[in-house]
Amino acid sequence: MFMLGGDEGRVHSRTIYVGQKSCPLNEAFIPPKFCDNRIVSSKYTVWNFLPKNLFEQFRRIANFYFLIIFLVQVRNNP
């Protein structure tokens, strides 16, 4: 392997533990240096469902028109 500047930063071996198994006591724990790999593909959460849903529905002019017609009919209902 070709490395620029010498072998100071070269790591000779790496042990990866999968699952709940902890590392042996004779090895030092090295905290992870990488960011979390979680992927969130949901559009809504419990807290933003109503505002986002209303925005998505009423940004279309036809849905907004029918909302206005509904409100006029409800208001004028005897």
C-alpha positions as CSV (number, residue, x, y, z in Angstrom):
1,M,0.0,0.0,0.0
2,F,1.4,3.4,-1.0
3,M,1.2,6.1,1.7
4,L,2.3,9.6,1.5
5,G,4.5,10.9,4.3
6,G,5.4,7.7,6.0
7,D,3.7,4.9,8.0
8,E,2.8,6.9,11.1
9,G,-0.9,6.8,10.5
10,R,-1.1,3.3,9.2
11,V,-3.3,0.8,11.1
12,H,-2.1,-2.8,10.9
13,S,-5.2,-4.6,12.1
14,R,-8.8,-3.7,13.0
15,T,-11.3,-5.7,15.1
16,I,-15.0,-5.1,14.6
17,Y,-17.6,-6.3,17.1
18,V,-21.1,-6.9,15.8
19,G,-24.2,-6.9,18.0
20,Q,-24.2,-6.7,21.8
21,K,-20.9,-8.4,22.3
22,S,-18.5,-6.2,24.2
23,C,-14.8,-5.9,23.5
24,P,-12.3,-7.9,25.6
25,L,-10.9,-6.3,28.8
26,N,-7.3,-6.5,27.5
27,E,-8.1,-4.2,24.6
28,A,-8.7,-0.4,25.0
29,F,-12.1,0.9,23.9
30,I,-11.8,3.4,21.0
31,P,-14.9,5.5,20.5
32,P,-16.3,5.6,17.0
33,K,-15.1,8.5,14.9
34,F,-17.8,8.4,12.2
35,C,-21.2,9.9,12.1
36,D,-24.4,7.9,12.6
37,N,-25.6,6.0,9.6
38,R,-29.3,6.2,10.3
39,I,-31.5,6.9,7.3
40,V,-34.9,8.6,8.0
41,S,-37.2,8.3,5.0
42,S,-40.4,9.3,6.7
43,K,-42.0,12.6,5.6
44,Y,-44.1,13.1,8.8
45,T,-43.6,12.8,12.5
46,V,-46.1,12.9,15.3
47,W,-45.4,16.6,15.8
48,N,-45.4,17.9,12.2
49,F,-48.1,15.7,10.6
50,L,-51.0,18.2,10.8
51,P,-49.1,21.3,9.7
52,K,-47.3,19.6,6.8
53,N,-50.4,17.7,5.7
54,L,-52.5,20.9,5.6
55,F,-49.8,22.7,3.7
56,E,-49.5,19.9,1.2
57,Q,-53.3,19.8,0.7
58,F,-54.0,23.5,0.5
59,R,-51.1,24.6,-1.7
60,R,-53.1,23.2,-4.6
61,I,-55.5,25.9,-5.8
62,A,-58.4,23.5,-6.3
63,N,-58.3,22.2,-2.8
64,F,-58.1,25.7,-1.4
65,Y,-61.1,26.7,-3.6
66,F,-63.2,23.8,-2.2
67,L,-62.2,24.8,1.3
68,I,-63.6,28.3,0.7
69,I,-66.8,26.9,-0.8
70,F,-67.2,24.6,2.2
71,L,-66.7,27.5,4.7
72,V,-69.2,29.7,2.8
73,Q,-71.8,26.9,2.8
74,V,-71.3,26.1,6.5
75,R,-71.5,29.7,7.5
76,N,-74.8,30.4,5.5
77,N,-76.5,27.2,6.7
78,P,-79.7,28.1,8.7
